[in-house]
Amino acid sequence: MQRTKFLALFILCLALLLQACSIEINQPPAPTAVRHTTPFFEPTATQLPPPGSTQAPLPTRQIPVTWSALNLRGRLVYNSARYVGDRLVAGIEALDLASGTITTIFQAPPETWTDHLSVSPDGKRALITYVPPRDQTLPGQQSIFSLPLDGSAQPSPFVKPTSASEQYYHAIWSPDGRAVYYSAGDPSAAPRLPGQQFPNYDIFRMNVADGKTTKIAENAYWPRLSADGSKLAYVTLDPLTGTNKLYVAAADGSQARQVTLSGLNVPQIIDSPLFTADGTTLLYSAVSAAQSSWSPAWWERLLGVMAASAHSVPSDWWAVPVQGGEPQQITHIASVGLYGCLSPDQKYIASYSGGGLFVMQPNGGGLTMLYSDVGGLQGTVNWIP
């Protein structure tokens, strides 16, 4: 009963967000104009399975390559959501940047949901945050599952909750594939501090070879590694006030220090940290100073949504040196659910948002819309060769 109520409320809230968060990117004039693709296309073809495979082909559809002048290559693997009849369905898709072919890798079954993914370094599978079907005998309302990207199998448990109220988020791979980092929280757990207003979220590191897990940061989430895997960035949450701070540490969580932000644009809400290719700068998603006093709505607290989340309000990309300093706003798009990743050649950043998928240069210039029909909800994107 608790699970059914959770999913019903979850889907209702997602539907409300879908209506409220269909935001068009409006970047100020830049050397590359913002271009929009056409809306959703019905499937027109199928992707052939590997030779000798007995699996069914994955459905595909085609969109115009309006970004051809950028000569982009590889695939973007990302979360999506759309209505099938009167039901909002979550899924995972891949956009081939050279051909404009979109392949549906996974469509979530009824009463399930997924909104975060991280592709393994070998490109064969993704770790997804997933609310599984009710017939799976797993405690917890959402956890981390493994999904093969060739569509050959359904998601299988990767991190198993130990109680009915535990929730897991933001799984990422280390660049060498030997470790996985993720956030975990339990909205029903006893508070750690008197007067605590927000749930506890911690970051864990799992050794993939033996499954050994170690807590490496307390009251923290949004783990993200540098391109060489040597540094870890994350966001801390003050359980009393909900205020976020940006931190960097060694990959094992040691030598942690705050990235001190200065000036007039110091946000209370920080999301989705991302190292630039050389590891000297951090990008993050944040609302403007005028919006920084935002706090989660009652339904977000009820559903255990991350307590302080720029994902829920129009935000922009900001940049700050890893040594700290005054943040610089590098986009002016006011979009919901920003999450970024580096291209394989490290020349571009792909960004997921409620308004769609876009690419930009690491300094925010040349912002170009690729595809707008991702569902208007939260998600992530990975750029693979």
N, C-alpha and C positions, 0 to 999 in steps of 0.2 A: 504493500500500500504506500509506504513512504517513497519507494522508487517511482511508482506510477505518478504520484503527486509531483515529485521532483521533475519528471520528464514533461508532464503536462504544463507545469509552470515555466519550465525552461523553453519549451517550444513556443508558448504564448509570448514570452518576453522577446525571443528571437524574432517572432513575427512583427512585434511592435517596433523593434529596432530596424527591421528591414524596411518598414514604411518610413521611419524617421531619419535613416542614415544613408539614403541614396544621394551621396554628395559628389558633385562634379569637381574635378581638380581645376582650379583657376590660378595657375602660376603667372606671375608678372612676365612681361615679354622677355624672352631669352633667345639665344642664338638658334635653338631648335624649338619650333612651335609645338605646343601640346596638341596631339592629334588623337581623335577618338575612333575606335573601330566600330563596326556595326554591332547591334545587339545580338542576343542569343540566336544561334543557328541550330536547327534540328539536325540530329546525326545524319550524315550523308554517306558514310563509308565505314569500313571496319579496318582495324589494324591487325595484320596477320600475326599469329603466334610464332614463336621460334620453330625452326624445322624439327619435325618429329614430335612436337607438342600435341597433346590431345585437348588442351584447354580451348574454351570458346574465345573467339577474337574479341578484342576490346572495342567498344563503340567510339567512333571519331566524328568530328565535324570540322568544317573549314571556315576560317575567317581571313579577310584580306590582310596582307602583310603591309600595312600602312607605314611601317618603320623601316622599310628596306634600305633607306639611305644610311642607316646606322650599321648595316652589315653585321647584325647580331647573330650569334650561333649558340647552339645548345638548347636545353629545354628548361622551362620554368615549371616546377611541380608545386602545386598550391592547393589550398582549401577552397571549396566552392559550396554554394547552397542555392537551391532553386525549388520552386513549387512544382510538385507532381500532383495534379488535381488540386485538392485542398490541403495537401500535406507538404510541409517544408522539409526538404531532404538535403542532408549534408553529403558531401562527397570530396573526392580528391581527383584533380585533373592535371594534365601535363600539356603545356603549350610548346610546340616546336617553333622556335624563333625564326628559322630559315623558311619553313613552308607555311606557317600559320595553321597547322593541324593541331586540333585539341583532342586529346585522348582521355576518356573517362576511365581512370584507373580503379576507382572504388566508389560505389554508391551505398551509403549507409542504410541498413535495414530499418523498418518502422520502429519507432520508439528508441532510436539510438542517435548518437551525435558525435562528430569529431570537429575540432577547430584548431589544431596545432599539429605540425608535422616537421620532421627533420630527416633528411635523406642521408643514408650511410655513405661513407667516403667512396665505397666501391659502386655506388649507384644502384644497388640491387634491392634495397628495402628501405622503408621509412619507419620511424617511430612516430606514433600518432597518439595524441590525447583522445581517448575514446570512451564514450558511455556505451557499454556493450548491451546486447539483447538480454532480456530478463531470464532466459533459460540457461544462461551461463552462470554456473555456481561460483560466483566471485563476490566477495564483499566489496563495499565501496561504491560510490556513484560514478566515478570516472577514474581511469587509470591509464597507463602507458602500454600500448600494444605494438606489435611488430606486424608490418604489412609488406608483402612482396610487391614490387612495382610492376611486375609483369602481369599482375592480375591473376596469378595461379592459385591463390589461397585467400581465405578471409583473415581478418586480423586475429592474431594470437597473443595471449598475455605475455608481456615482457617484464613489467613490474606489478606484482600482485599486492593489493591492499591487505592490511591485517585487521581492519575494522570497517564497519558499514558506513562510517562517516568520513573516512579518509579520501582525499582527492589529490591527484597528481597532475602536474603541468610542465610545459616548457622543456621537454627532453631534447637534448642536443648531443651530437657525437663529437668526440675529439677528432682532430684531423687524421690521426693514424688509425681510428676505428677501435682503439683498445679500451676506451672508456666512454661512458655515457653520463651526462650531468642532467639533473632534473630538479624541479621544485615539488615540494609536498606540503600539504596542510590538512588540518582537521578542524573545520569550523565548530564542531561540537566539543572539542577538547577543553579542558579546564584552562583558564587564563594563567599565564606565567607571572603576571604582575597585577597588583591591586589596581582596580579602576581601568583595566585593559578594555579597549573598545573594538579592537580589530583582531582577527584570528592570527595564529602563528603560522608562518610559512618558512621552511628551511630548504637549503640546497644540499643535495646529496651527489656523491660521485660513485658510480658503479664500475668495477673492473669487469669487463665483458667476459674475460676468460673464465673466471671463477664465480662471478656474481656477487663478490664481496662489495658491500656498500658502506660508505663513510660519509657522515655529515661534515660538510666543509664550511658552511655559513649558516648562521642562525638569524631568524627574522629577515629572510631574504628570498628573492626569486629572480626570474629573468636571467639565468646564467648564459654567458656567451664567451666563447674563446676567440683569441686572436688567430690570424691565419696560420701562424706557425705553431699554434697550440701551447705557447709558453705562458700566456697571460689569460686571466679570467676576469671578466667584467660581470657585475650583477647590481641589482637594486635592493637596498634594504628598506624595510618597513618599520616605522616606529609603532609598536602595538598600542600606544596610548593616544597618539595624535593622527596616525595614518600618513605622516609625512615620509617621503622617499628621499634617499640619498644614494649617490652613485659611488660604487667601490670598484677597485681593481685589486687583484691578488695574483700570486703564482697559481699555476694550474691545479695544484693540490690544495688550494685554499689558504696557504700560508702567506705571510708578508702582506696581509690585507691592509689597505689604506683607503681613506676617503678621497675621492676626486672632488676637491673643494671648488664650488662654483661661486663666482663673485659678480658684482654689478647688479643691474636692475632686473635681469631676467633669470632669477633663481626660482625654479618651479618647486611646488610642493609635490607634484605628481610627475614621475619619470617612468618611461616604459622602453622596452625593446633596445637595449644598448647594442652597439655594433662597432667593432674596431675597423678602422680604415686598413688598407692593405699593409702599410708599413708599421702598424701598431702604435703610432704616435698620437692618434686622435680617436676620440669616441664620438659616435653619433648616437642620439637618443631621441625618442618621441616625447613631446611635452606640449601641454597647452600654453597659451600665452600667459603673461603675468596677470592679466585681467581675469583669467579663468581659473587661476591656480588654487582658489579656495574651494573648488568643486569637491563634493563627497558623494559616495555611492548612494543610489536610491534604495528604498526599502526592499524592493524585489531583488536587487543585486546582493544585498546582504543575506536575504533569505536563501538565495540559491548558492551562496558561498563564492560569489564572484570575487576576484582579487580586489582587495579592499581599496587600494588607491590605484586607479588605472586610467591612464590617458586614452586607453582604447575606447572608452565609453563616451568621449567627447571630442569634438573637432580639434585636431592637433597638428603639429608640424615637426619637421626634422631640425634638430639643433646639433651643433658641433662644439666640442671643447677638447683642449689638449689633455692627454692622460695625466699630466702633472697638475691639472687644474687651471682655472682661469675664468674669464668671462665668456659665457656661451654665446655663440653666433647662430642666429636663425638662418638656415640655408634654403628653406622652402617657405612658400606662402600659399598653402593649399587648403588648410583647415579641413583635414579629412580624418575619418574615424578608423581606428584599428591599424595604425602604421606598423609595419614590420619589414626590415630590409635584409638583403644578403648581397655579397660581392659576386660579380661575374667570375667565371673561371680564369679569365685573363686579368682580372682585378681592375679593369678600366671603367666598369659601370657598377651601379648599385640598382638592383631590382627591388621594388617596394610593393608590398601588398597593402591595400587599404580597403575600406568599405566602398570606396568609389571605383575600385578596379586595380589592375596591375599596371605599373608604370616603371620606366627606367630613368635614371639620371646619372650625371657625373658625380663623383664623390664630393664635390663642392656644392652640389645642388643644381648646377647648371644643366641646360639641355634636357629639361624634363619632358618626357614623351609618353603619352598614354598608349598602352598596348591593347588592353582588353578590359571593358568596363563591367561585364556581367559575371561577377563572382558571387553575388548574392547580397551585397551590402552589409555583411557581417564580419566578425573577427576571424582572422586566420593568419597563416604564414606562407612564405614562399621560399623555395630553394632553387638555385640555379646550378644545373648539372651539365656536363659536356654533352 
